[in-house]
C-alpha cells in the first residue's frame, strides 16, 4: 500500500531532477556514482500516484534523461543536416520524448502491479524497469547499466547476467534507498528486507567483480 501522494509541486521537480542525475552518470560527465541514487527522486515522486500519474512523472524523468544525454543530436542536425536551430532542437526533443517512454511505462506498470497485488514498489519497480528496457525499441539504443562503464569492478557481472543483470542491480539499490525515505514519510518501520537485500546483491556483485578482474 502507498501512503499519501507526494504533492505535484514537489513530484514534478523530483522527477526532472532524477532524469538529470541519470544523464550526468553517462559520458561525457561520467559521474557514475550518481546513478546509484538517480531514480530515488522519481520513486519518491511516485508515492501515492496511480498508473496515469506515474506514467506522467516517469515520462518527465525519461524526457530529462534523454534530452540531456542526446542534446548533441541537435548540433548534428545543424552541422551535417544544415537545419535551422528550431527544427533541429524540436527533432531532438521529440526523440527524447519517445525514448523517455521506457521510464514512463516502467513507472506506470510498476504502480499498477504494486497497487493491484498490494506489494511494495521496491519489489516491482526493478523487475518492471528491466523488462520494459528490453521491450521498447529505441532509435538510439542504450541501457541503464551502460552508465557504469567506468566502474569496472561492478560491470564484471555482465558476463554472467548480461547487461540486464546490472540494470536490475542498479534499479534495485535505487528502490531500496527510496523505500527508506518512503517508509519515513509514511511513518512505517525501517525496511529491514529491502536494504539488507540490496546490500547483499551489491556486495556479491562487487566481490565477483574484484575476483574476476585479475583473471581478465
Secondary structure, DSSP 8 states (H G I E B T S, - for coil): ---S---HHHHHHHHHHHHHHHHHTSTTT--GGGGGTTTHHHHHHTTT--HHHHHHHHHHHHHHHHHHHSTHHHHHHHHHS---HHHHHHHHHHHHHHHTHHHHHHHHHHHHHHHHHT--HHHHHHHHHHHHHHHS--SS---GGGGGTT-HHHHTTHHHH-HHHHHHHHHHHHHHHHHHHHHHHTT----TTHHHHHHHHHHHHHHHHHHHHTT-
